[in-house]
Amino acid sequence: MKKNFWKKGVCLGLSLCLMAGMLTGCGTKEEEKDSTQTEFYIMGGMSPLSAGYDSNVVLNEMAEKAGISIEWDTMSDSLAEQVNIRIAGEQLPDAFQGVGFSSYDIATYGADGVFLDLTPYINEEIMPNLTKILEEHPDIRAAITMPDGKIYGLPAAEQMGTAGIGLENDYSIYTVPQFSMINKAWLDELGLEVPKTLDELYDCLVAFQVNDMSHKYYGNAPGSTIPMSTGFDQWCWGQNVFYAGFGFTNWPNDVCNDLVLNDDGTVEFVCVRDEYKDAVSYFHHWYEEGLMDIEMFSQSTSQLIAKCSQGQVGVATWWYIEEVMGDKSEDYVFLPILEGPKGGYHVTVRDGGAVNSGNLNITSACGNPEALLKFYDQWYDGEIVMQLQYGPIDVYFTEKDDKGMWKSITDAEAKEKFGKSAGELKGVYEVYGPKLILGEYYNKNFYMEDRAIERLQDLSEHWVEPYVSSMVTYPIDVVFSEDELEVIDRYKADFESAVSEQEALWLKNGGPTEDEWNAYVDMLVNSCGLEKLKAAYQSAYDRYSGK
């Protein structure tokens, strides 16, 4: 594997799409290692709203306590490109922070000696906070341990679930990413009930279109009604939740497009099931009749929100009704999970808040890992990590209540004091990196954001409890072997692209015929590595589950 190392770029995931930027410094770490080193050069990502980390009071206090100083080279644009340049040119910082390296990258760079094995330093003397967490949460240790038994990065995760708001069952906030909604005011005007099946929803969409409800009810331009508007295969605003009536709710995720785990522990791809073929055939007729937004394949979130907030859209998907519908939000209600043409439904739940170790990786350029890791061990204190995630005490967190829990600033308070919303204030002070926010912190250290509480309440009340019959899902913190990672790296992108492109074509143009379907399956098997991918995910899961 080493012979390919310097030729291979960093395969960075979603986090790099959110945090990228030009280098602000030009220093390199070519000097010899120094075990007494106390000055460190760290490169990584930051929020687009951040002014940088040099003046961050929380980071400065932590560095002072650890007896070190840090030169920060952070950016909110072009991060992947700049990281690639540094690695390929062997001009390494002491550590990469908030980059979001994939499991493949971590295993590759660890095996090649670019990333240090941190296992010897995770002990009560150097990292007491993290050591305690790993003892109490062996699943976290397992998630960051590579197949060679070494740990090349510190854990990061946000375990936000319903237990954090006091509910008995703990469902991740990501369990059902897409919440669907319908304009109840339009239904009432037309004398229609909230649909319970896909066929009933079809009738409602036709009624919205025929009666031009955007024009009739809100006074918008004639012909402005869009019966349903979503994105295409988008995580929280796609059309995929409506596939539940055919037995699945697939969408792109960070494992592989359409990968599901069956109740018996076997993995498979939905995209080659007969139910999938039936679904795209069924929804093509909606698209053909103009019931689904013709721009669903190209529109941005801002375009969708503009249409919804202006009262043009009858049905949409999003995390919150209020956020997408704006002033019209009181006219909308959540749709239930809808039964399919043959009756029944199934929601494919998704994992979330998974542990990763790609947001803090110490490199071979670091001469004194022990001193630097004493700084990072402070990140594993509940009261400190809350400030790294949201903002400092006396800025984002205003006071403790009688339970000893920190209360965060409200939007009104933030706008009055800082001229920003609470969300914008968070963006200014948030630090990207190895933030491990355990679910227990929400009952011990600080309260969850109001919007997160609202979503978790909606998740439990409207989605999981009434409709989800199985919580079985492929764990996205599975650790892959070197051979498995090679297979995934070789085939995954082409496989996902092929599935997505064909799904879009069938929704737009109709099909598939039997010949088209057979050719499609043959392509996935023989050109896109379907069976090889399935075997890799299966063997990784079997090892993860102790089989």
C-alpha positions in Angstrom: 0.0 0.0 0.0 2.9 2.4 0.7 3.9 2.6 -2.9 0.6 4.3 -3.7 0.7 6.7 -0.8 2.1 9.9 -2.2 0.1 9.5 -5.4 -3.2 9.2 -3.6 -5.1 12.3 -2.6 -7.1 12.6 0.6 -10.6 11.1 0.1 -12.4 13.4 2.4 -16.2 13.1 3.2 -19.1 15.5 3.9 -17.3 17.5 6.5 -14.9 18.9 3.9 -17.8 20.2 1.9 -18.7 22.2 4.9 -15.3 23.4 6.0 -12.7 24.5 3.5 -10.4 27.7 2.9 -7.1 29.1 1.7 -4.0 28.7 3.8 -3.4 31.6 6.1 0.2 30.6 7.0 3.1 29.2 5.1 5.1 27.5 7.9 6.3 23.9 7.6 7.5 21.3 10.1 10.8 20.2 8.7 12.8 20.6 11.9 14.0 17.6 13.9 11.7 16.2 16.5 12.1 17.7 19.9 10.6 15.8 22.9 10.6 19.1 24.9 8.5 20.8 22.2 5.9 23.2 23.5 5.0 25.2 20.4 2.8 23.4 17.9 1.5 24.1 14.4 -2.0 22.8 13.7 -3.8 22.9 10.4 -7.5 22.3 9.9 -11.0 23.5 9.2 -13.2 26.1 10.8 -16.7 27.6 10.5 -17.2 30.1 7.7 -18.5 32.5 10.4 -15.4 32.1 12.6 -12.8 34.8 12.9 -10.1 32.1 13.5 -8.8 30.4 16.6 -6.0 32.8 17.7 -8.4 34.8 19.9 -10.6 32.0 21.0 -10.7 32.4 24.8 -11.5 28.7 25.5 -8.7 27.4 23.3 -6.2 29.9 24.8 -7.1 28.9 28.4 -6.7 25.2 27.5 -3.4 25.8 25.9 -2.1 27.8 28.9 -3.2 25.0 31.2 -1.4 22.4 29.2 1.7 24.6 29.0 1.9 24.9 25.3 1.3 27.4 22.5 -0.4 26.8 19.2 0.0 28.4 15.8 -3.4 27.9 14.1 -3.7 27.5 10.3 -7.4 27.2 9.9 -9.6 27.7 6.9 -13.2 27.6 5.8 -12.6 27.1 2.1 -10.3 24.8 0.0 -9.4 22.7 3.0 -9.2 19.3 1.1 -6.9 20.9 -1.6 -4.6 22.4 1.0 -4.4 19.2 3.1 -3.6 17.2 -0.1 -0.8 19.7 -0.9 0.7 19.3 2.6 0.6 15.6 2.7 1.8 15.0 -0.9 4.7 17.5 -0.3 5.6 15.9 3.1 5.2 19.3 4.7 3.2 18.2 7.7 1.8 20.2 10.5 2.1 18.7 14.0 -1.6 17.8 13.8 -4.6 18.0 11.5 -7.7 19.2 13.3 -11.3 19.2 12.0 -10.4 17.8 8.6 -12.7 14.8 8.7 -10.4 12.1 7.2 -12.3 8.9 6.1 -11.6 5.5 7.6 -9.6 4.7 4.4 -7.4 7.7 4.8 -6.8 7.0 8.5 -5.8 3.4 7.9 -3.7 4.4 4.9 -1.8 7.2 6.6 -1.5 5.3 9.8 0.1 2.3 8.1 2.5 4.6 6.2 3.6 6.4 9.4 2.1 9.8 8.5 -0.3 9.6 11.5 1.1 8.5 14.8 -0.4 5.6 16.8 -1.9 7.3 19.9 -2.5 4.1 21.9 0.6 4.5 24.1 -0.6 8.0 25.2 -4.2 7.2 26.1 -3.7 6.5 29.8 -4.6 8.0 33.1 -1.4 10.1 33.3 -1.5 11.8 29.9 -5.2 11.6 29.0 -7.3 10.8 32.1 -10.6 12.2 30.7 -10.5 10.2 27.5 -9.2 7.1 29.3 -12.2 7.2 31.6 -14.6 7.6 28.7 -13.1 4.7 26.8 -13.4 2.5 29.9 -17.0 3.4 30.3 -17.8 3.2 26.6 -15.9 0.3 25.0 -17.9 0.8 21.8 -16.1 4.2 21.3 -12.7 2.5 21.7 -13.8 -0.1 19.2 -14.9 2.5 16.7 -11.6 4.3 16.7 -9.4 1.3 16.7 -8.1 0.3 13.2 -7.8 -3.2 12.0 -4.1 -3.3 12.9 -5.1 -2.7 16.6 -3.8 0.9 16.6 -5.6 4.2 17.2 -4.5 7.0 14.8 -7.1 9.6 15.8 -9.1 10.9 18.7 -12.9 10.2 18.9 -15.5 12.7 17.8 -19.3 12.3 17.8 -22.5 14.1 18.8 -24.8 11.6 20.4 -28.0 13.6 20.2 -31.0 11.4 20.9 -34.4 11.3 22.6 -32.8 10.1 25.9 -31.2 13.6 26.0 -34.7 15.1 26.4 -35.8 12.7 29.1 -37.6 10.0 27.0 -37.3 6.3 27.9 -36.2 5.1 24.5 -33.2 6.6 22.9 -33.6 7.4 19.2 -30.9 9.2 17.3 -31.9 12.6 15.9 -30.9 11.1 12.5 -33.2 8.1 12.7 -35.7 9.5 10.1 -33.9 12.4 8.4 -36.9 13.3 6.1 -40.0 14.7 7.7 -42.8 15.1 5.1 -45.5 17.8 5.4 -48.7 18.8 3.6 -50.7 22.0 3.4 -53.7 21.3 5.7 -55.4 24.6 4.8 -55.6 23.5 1.2 -57.0 20.1 2.2 -59.7 21.8 4.3 -60.5 24.2 1.5 -61.0 21.2 -0.8 -62.8 19.1 1.7 -60.0 16.5 1.8 -58.6 14.5 4.7 -54.9 14.1 5.4 -53.9 11.2 3.3 -52.8 7.8 4.8 -51.8 6.1 1.6 -49.7 7.0 -1.5 -52.8 6.7 -3.7 -54.7 9.1 -1.4 -51.7 11.5 -1.6 -51.8 11.3 -5.4 -55.4 12.4 -5.3 -54.6 15.3 -3.1 -51.7 16.4 -5.4 -54.0 16.2 -8.4 -56.6 18.4 -6.6 -53.9 20.9 -5.6 -52.8 21.1 -9.3 -56.3 21.2 -10.9 -57.5 23.9 -8.5 -54.3 25.9 -8.6 -54.2 26.2 -4.9 -51.3 28.6 -4.7 -53.2 31.1 -6.8 -56.6 30.3 -5.2 -55.6 30.4 -1.6 -52.6 32.7 -1.4 -53.3 34.9 -4.4 -50.0 34.0 -6.1 -49.7 34.1 -9.9 -52.0 31.8 -11.9 -50.3 28.5 -12.5 -47.8 28.9 -9.7 -48.9 25.8 -7.8 -46.3 23.1 -7.3 -48.1 20.0 -5.8 -44.9 18.5 -4.4 -41.4 19.9 -4.2 -38.3 18.1 -2.8 -34.7 17.5 -3.8 -33.6 14.3 -5.4 -32.0 11.8 -3.1 -31.1 14.6 -0.7 -30.5 13.7 2.9 -33.2 15.7 4.8 -35.2 17.1 1.8 -35.4 14.4 -0.8 -38.3 12.3 -2.1 -37.1 9.1 -0.5 -39.4 9.0 2.5 -42.3 8.3 0.1 -40.6 5.1 -0.9 -41.7 3.6 2.5 -44.9 2.4 0.8 -42.7 0.0 -1.2 -40.8 -1.3 1.8 -37.7 1.0 2.1 -36.6 4.6 2.5 -33.2 4.7 0.8 -31.1 7.8 0.3 -27.4 8.6 0.0 -25.5 8.2 3.3 -21.9 7.8 4.4 -21.9 4.0 4.1 -23.1 3.3 0.5 -26.1 4.3 -1.5 -29.0 1.9 -0.7 -27.2 -0.4 1.7 -29.4 -1.9 4.4 -29.0 -4.4 7.2 -31.7 -7.1 7.4 -33.1 -8.4 10.7 -31.1 -11.6 10.2 -27.8 -9.7 10.0 -27.3 -9.9 6.3 -26.6 -6.9 4.2 -28.0 -6.1 0.7 -28.6 -3.3 -1.7 -32.2 -2.2 -2.1 -31.5 -0.8 -5.6 -31.6 -4.3 -7.1 -34.8 -5.4 -5.4 -38.1 -5.7 -7.2 -39.7 -3.3 -4.8 -37.2 -0.6 -5.9 -38.1 -1.2 -9.6 -41.8 -0.9 -8.7 -41.2 2.3 -6.8 -39.4 4.2 -9.5 -42.1 3.0 -12.0 -44.9 4.2 -9.7 -43.4 7.7 -9.1 -42.5 8.3 -12.7 -46.2 8.8 -13.3 -46.3 11.5 -10.6 -43.4 13.2 -12.3 -44.8 12.8 -15.8 -48.1 14.4 -14.7 -46.4 17.4 -13.1 -47.2 16.5 -9.5 -43.5 16.3 -8.6 -41.4 19.5 -9.1 -39.7 19.4 -12.5 -36.8 21.2 -10.8 -36.3 18.5 -8.1 -33.2 17.2 -9.7 -31.4 20.6 -9.9 -32.8 22.9 -7.3 -30.9 24.1 -4.2 -32.2 24.3 -0.6 -32.6 28.1 -0.9 -34.7 27.6 -4.1 -36.9 25.1 -2.4 -37.4 27.3 0.7 -38.3 30.2 -1.5 -41.0 28.3 -3.2 -42.4 26.9 0.0 -42.3 30.1 2.0 -44.1 31.9 -0.9 -47.0 29.4 -0.6 -46.4 27.6 -3.9 -45.9 24.1 -2.6 -48.4 21.7 -1.3 -46.1 18.9 0.0 -42.4 19.0 0.9 -39.8 17.3 3.1 -37.5 19.0 5.6 -36.4 18.8 9.2 -38.8 21.5 10.4 -42.1 22.9 9.1 -41.3 26.4 10.3 -37.9 26.6 8.7 -39.0 25.7 5.2 -42.6 27.1 5.2 -41.9 30.4 7.0 -44.9 32.6 7.5 -47.1 29.8 6.0 -46.0 27.2 8.5 -49.3 27.3 10.5 -51.1 26.0 7.4 -49.0 22.8 7.3 -49.1 19.5 9.3 -46.8 16.5 9.2 -47.8 13.6 6.9 -47.8 10.1 8.3 -45.8 7.4 6.7 -47.9 6.4 3.8 -49.0 2.9 2.8 -48.1 1.7 -0.7 -50.4 0.5 -3.5 -50.3 -3.1 -2.1 -50.7 -1.9 1.6 -48.0 -1.7 4.3 -44.8 0.3 4.6 -41.3 0.1 6.0 -39.0 2.8 7.2 -35.3 2.1 6.8 -33.9 3.9 9.9 -30.4 5.4 9.8 -27.6 5.6 12.3 -26.3 9.0 13.4 -23.8 10.6 15.7 -21.4 7.8 14.9 -18.0 7.9 16.3 -15.2 8.9 14.0 -11.5 9.5 14.5 -10.7 11.7 11.5 -11.0 15.1 13.2 -7.7 15.0 15.2 -4.7 13.2 13.8 -1.2 13.8 15.1 1.5 13.5 12.4 5.0 12.2 12.4 6.2 15.9 12.4 5.2 16.2 16.0 8.1 15.9 18.4 6.2 15.9 21.7 2.8 14.1 21.3 2.5 13.8 25.0 2.3 17.6 25.6 -0.1 18.1 22.7 -2.4 15.3 23.9 -2.6 16.8 27.4 -4.1 19.8 25.6 -6.6 17.6 23.7 -7.6 15.6 26.8 -9.3 18.7 28.0 -11.7 18.4 25.1 -13.2 15.3 26.8 -14.6 17.3 29.7 -18.3 17.9 29.3 -18.3 21.6 30.3 -15.4 22.3 28.0 -16.7 20.5 25.0 -20.0 22.3 25.2 -18.1 25.6 24.9 -16.1 24.3 21.9 -19.3 23.3 20.3 -21.4 26.4 21.0 -19.5 29.2 22.6 -17.9 30.4 25.9 -19.6 30.7 29.2 -20.9 34.3 29.6 -21.3 34.4 25.8 -23.4 31.5 24.5 -24.1 30.0 28.0 -25.7 32.6 30.3 -26.3 30.9 33.6 -26.9 27.7 35.5 -30.3 26.7 36.7 -31.2 25.1 40.0 -30.2 21.7 38.6 -26.7 22.9 37.8 -27.3 22.8 34.1 -26.0 25.6 31.8 -28.7 27.5 29.9 -27.9 28.8 26.5 -28.6 32.3 25.1 -32.0 32.8 23.4 -32.3 34.3 19.9 -33.7 37.5 21.3 -30.9 37.8 23.8 -28.3 37.1 21.2 -29.7 39.7 18.8 -29.9 42.3 21.5 -26.4 41.7 22.9 -24.4 40.6 19.8 -26.6 41.6 16.8 -26.7 37.9 15.8 -29.1 35.0 16.1 -28.1 32.2 18.6 -27.2 30.0 15.6 -25.0 32.7 14.1 -23.3 33.2 17.4 -22.6 29.5 17.6 -21.0 29.7 14.1 -18.6 32.5 15.3 -17.4 30.5 18.3 -17.6 26.9 17.3 -14.3 25.0 17.1 -14.0 22.1 14.6 -12.2 19.1 16.0 -12.5 16.0 18.2 -15.6 16.9 20.0 -17.2 13.9 21.7 -20.6 15.1 23.0 -22.0 12.2 24.9 -25.8 11.8 25.3 -25.3 12.0 29.1 -24.0 15.6 28.9 -27.6 16.8 28.0 -28.8 15.6 31.4 -25.7 16.6 33.4 -23.9 19.7 31.9 -26.0 21.7 29.4 -29.3 21.7 27.7 -29.8 20.8 24.1 -30.7 23.5 21.5 -34.4 24.3 21.4 -34.6 23.3 17.7 -33.0 19.9 18.5 -35.5 19.4 21.3 -38.3 20.2 19.0 -37.1 17.8 16.4 -36.6 15.0 18.8 -40.0 15.4 20.2 -41.5 15.4 16.7 -39.3 12.3 15.8 -40.7 10.4 18.8 -44.3 11.5 18.5 -44.9 11.6 14.7 -42.4 9.2 13.2 -40.5 6.5 15.2 -43.1 5.5 17.8 -46.1 5.2 15.4 -44.4 3.9 12.3 -40.9 2.3 12.8 -41.2 -1.4 13.5 -37.5 -2.3 13.4 -34.5 -0.2 14.6 -32.0 -2.5 12.8 -29.6 -0.4 10.8 -26.1 -0.8 9.4 -23.7 0.8 12.0 -21.7 3.6 10.4 -18.9 3.3 12.9 -17.9 -0.1 11.6 -14.1 -0.4 11.2 -13.0 -1.9 7.9 -9.9 -4.1 7.2 -7.3 -3.0 4.7 -8.7 -5.3 2.0 -12.3 -4.1 2.6 -11.2 -0.5 2.4 -9.5 -1.2 -0.9 -12.7 -2.6 -2.3 -14.8 0.2 -1.0 -12.3 2.8 -2.3 -12.3 1.2 -5.7 -16.0 0.7 -6.3 -18.1 2.9 -4.0 -18.2 6.2 -5.9 -18.9 4.5 -9.3 -21.6 2.3 -7.7 -23.4 5.3 -6.1 -23.2 7.4 -9.2 -24.6 4.6 -11.4 -27.5 4.0 -9.1 -28.4 7.7 -8.7 -28.1 8.4 -12.4 -30.3 5.5 -13.4 -32.9 6.3 -10.7 -33.2 9.9 -12.0 -33.6 8.7 -15.6 -36.3 6.2 -14.7 -38.2 8.8 -12.6 -38.0 11.3 -15.5 -38.5 9.0 -18.5 -40.2 5.9 -17.2 -39.2 2.3 -17.0 -37.5 0.1 -16.5 -38.5 -2.5 -19.0 -37.3 -6.1 -18.2 -34.4 -5.7 -20.6 -33.4 -2.3 -19.1 -33.6 -3.8 -15.6 -31.5 -6.8 -16.4 -28.9 -4.5 -18.1 -28.8 -2.3 -15.0 -28.3 -5.2 -12.6 -25.6 -6.6 -14.9 -23.8 -3.2 -14.9 -23.9 -3.0 -11.1 -22.5 -6.5 -10.7 -19.9 -6.6 -13.5 -18.8 -2.9 -13.7 -19.6 -1.4 -10.3 -18.5 -4.2 -7.9 -21.9 -4.9 -6.3 -21.1 -8.3 -5.0 -17.6 -7.3 -3.9 -19.0 -4.3 -2.1 -21.7 -6.4 -0.4 -19.1 -8.9 0.7 -16.9 -6.2 2.2 -19.7 -4.6 4.1 -20.9 -8.0 5.2 -17.6 -9.2 6.5 -17.0 -5.9 8.4 -20.4 -6.1 10.0 -19.9 -9.8 11.0 -16.6 -8.8 12.7 -18.3 -5.8 14.3 -21.1 -7.9 15.7 -18.9 -10.7 16.9 -20.0 -13.4 14.4 
